[in-house]
Amino acid sequence: MIILVILVNTLISVILLYVAWRVCQLKQQLAYIADSLTAYESCTHAALNKAPENIYLSQQNIYNLRQRNQALQIQIQQVRQIISLLLLGRQIWQRYFPKLELISGKRTVAK
């Protein structure tokens, strides 16, 4: 009977030793995961810490670019209007003064 008790106790001890070993492995894995998550959190905090400031600066830059673009659009419109006026003036000149056109580089010889 004593041998049976010793065998059962030994078996329970071996099973508990295995469970303790697995718990220790699980503890190490959890510690590794926790360290990894802490490192990820630190990296994301560093990246996102200045995000509001960067977003604000980007918005300011976009606003400035839009203002410059609007000024350039006005200048482009003015240049288009000037070109249209020049073309209109040219058409009027050609219509009312057709004989006074500029002399071209070609000369005709009368026979």
GICOR-V8035 format. One record per backbone hydrogen bond with DSSP energy under -1.0 kcal/mol. NH is the residue of the N-H (numbers start at 1). CO is the residue of the C=O. If there is no record, write none. Layout:
[[NH CO] [NH CO]]
This chain:
[[5 1] [6 2] [7 3] [8 4] [9 5] [10 6] [11 7] [12 8] [13 9] [14 10] [15 11] [16 12] [17 13] [18 14] [19 15] [20 16] [21 17] [22 18] [23 19] [24 20] [25 21] [26 22] [27 23] [28 24] [29 25] [30 26] [31 27] [32 28] [33 29] [34 30] [35 31] [36 32] [37 33] [38 34] [39 35] [40 36] [41 37] [42 38] [43 39] [44 40] [45 41] [46 42] [47 43] [48 44] [49 45] [54 50] [55 51] [56 52] [57 53] [58 54] [59 55] [60 56] [61 57] [62 58] [63 59] [64 60] [65 61] [66 62] [67 63] [68 64] [69 65] [70 66] [71 67] [72 68] [73 69] [74 70] [75 71] [76 72] [77 73] [78 74] [79 75] [80 76] [81 77] [82 78] [83 79] [84 80] [85 81] [86 82] [87 83] [88 84] [89 85] [90 86] [91 87] [92 88] [93 89] [94 90] [95 91] [96 92] [97 93]]
